[in-house]
Amino acid sequence: MPSSLQQLRHDLSEREVEIIELVATGLTNQEIASQLVISKRTVDNHVSNIFTKTGAKNRVALLNWAMDNGKICRDGFNCCSLESPEAARHAS
């Protein structure tokens, strides 16, 4: 895979990671929109951008990608390798 595509796949914004975390809880796009106080269309756009960046074709593939790449953890899996974006900023 070309390095530019690899880089794109890891350039998720904080909001996109937040959306992935909410998808992982089983929320629909409408429920995510309500929780984040944004429009469903904005969530739809974020999810579409996330699919493009990760190469995922659906939510299940997205969650597999996110776990494999340390973006989310479930039931203790992958949690030890995660650092919150806020903690990372304070450590700098």
Buried (B, 14 or more C-beta within 10 A) or exposed (E): EEEEEEEBBEEBEEBBBBBBBBBBEEBEBEBBBEEBEBEBEBBBEBBEBBBEBBEBEEBEEBBEBBBEBEBBBEEEEBEEEEEEEEEEEEEE
